[in-house]
Amino acid sequence: MADMHTTARPRSNAARICTIVGFVFAALAIFVSPLIFGVLGVILGVVGAVLGDKPLGWYAAAASVVGAVIGIALAAAILNN
């Protein structure tokens, strides 16, 4: 067989760690600080995806955005009552 050149990177442990921490920051964005943990979760999710953890890295980034939006809405609802 001929050597097939692919542009996809193999998944590394660093990619999986970034993705997992991105999901953790998505959960923390709901309860602790939506802006800080939401942005950090998006960054770590994108880094995890770029390093090779393709589907889960993008899911972690999206979950961080959703977590930040929910956290902001929850904080607004609590502070306005």
Contacts in CASP RR format, 6 or more apart in sequence:
PFRMAT RR
TARGET T0000
AUTHOR 0000-0000-0000
METHOD contacts of the structure
MODEL  1
MADMHTTARPRSNAARICTIVGFVFAALAIFVSPLIFGVLGVILGVVGAV
LGDKPLGWYAAAASVVGAVIGIALAAAILNN
8 52 0 8 1.000
8 54 0 8 1.000
9 50 0 8 1.000
9 51 0 8 1.000
9 52 0 8 1.000
10 52 0 8 1.000
11 51 0 8 1.000
11 52 0 8 1.000
11 53 0 8 1.000
11 54 0 8 1.000
12 51 0 8 1.000
12 52 0 8 1.000
14 48 0 8 1.000
14 51 0 8 1.000
15 47 0 8 1.000
15 48 0 8 1.000
15 49 0 8 1.000
15 51 0 8 1.000
15 52 0 8 1.000
15 53 0 8 1.000
15 57 0 8 1.000
16 48 0 8 1.000
16 53 0 8 1.000
16 56 0 8 1.000
18 44 0 8 1.000
18 45 0 8 1.000
18 47 0 8 1.000
18 48 0 8 1.000
18 51 0 8 1.000
18 53 0 8 1.000
18 57 0 8 1.000
19 44 0 8 1.000
19 45 0 8 1.000
19 48 0 8 1.000
19 49 0 8 1.000
19 53 0 8 1.000
19 56 0 8 1.000
19 57 0 8 1.000
19 60 0 8 1.000
20 60 0 8 1.000
21 41 0 8 1.000
21 44 0 8 1.000
22 40 0 8 1.000
22 41 0 8 1.000
22 44 0 8 1.000
22 45 0 8 1.000
22 57 0 8 1.000
22 60 0 8 1.000
22 61 0 8 1.000
22 63 0 8 1.000
22 64 0 8 1.000
23 60 0 8 1.000
23 63 0 8 1.000
25 37 0 8 1.000
25 38 0 8 1.000
25 40 0 8 1.000
25 41 0 8 1.000
25 44 0 8 1.000
25 64 0 8 1.000
26 37 0 8 1.000
26 38 0 8 1.000
26 41 0 8 1.000
26 60 0 8 1.000
26 63 0 8 1.000
26 64 0 8 1.000
26 66 0 8 1.000
26 67 0 8 1.000
27 67 0 8 1.000
28 37 0 8 1.000
29 36 0 8 1.000
29 37 0 8 1.000
29 38 0 8 1.000
29 41 0 8 1.000
29 64 0 8 1.000
29 67 0 8 1.000
29 68 0 8 1.000
29 70 0 8 1.000
29 71 0 8 1.000
30 67 0 8 1.000
30 70 0 8 1.000
30 71 0 8 1.000
30 74 0 8 1.000
31 71 0 8 1.000
34 67 0 8 1.000
34 68 0 8 1.000
34 69 0 8 1.000
34 70 0 8 1.000
34 71 0 8 1.000
34 72 0 8 1.000
34 75 0 8 1.000
35 68 0 8 1.000
35 72 0 8 1.000
37 64 0 8 1.000
37 68 0 8 1.000
38 64 0 8 1.000
38 65 0 8 1.000
38 67 0 8 1.000
38 68 0 8 1.000
39 64 0 8 1.000
39 68 0 8 1.000
40 64 0 8 1.000
41 60 0 8 1.000
41 61 0 8 1.000
41 64 0 8 1.000
42 61 0 8 1.000
42 64 0 8 1.000
42 65 0 8 1.000
44 60 0 8 1.000
44 64 0 8 1.000
45 57 0 8 1.000
45 58 0 8 1.000
45 60 0 8 1.000
45 61 0 8 1.000
45 64 0 8 1.000
46 57 0 8 1.000
46 58 0 8 1.000
46 61 0 8 1.000
48 57 0 8 1.000
48 60 0 8 1.000
49 56 0 8 1.000
49 57 0 8 1.000
49 58 0 8 1.000
49 60 0 8 1.000
49 61 0 8 1.000
END
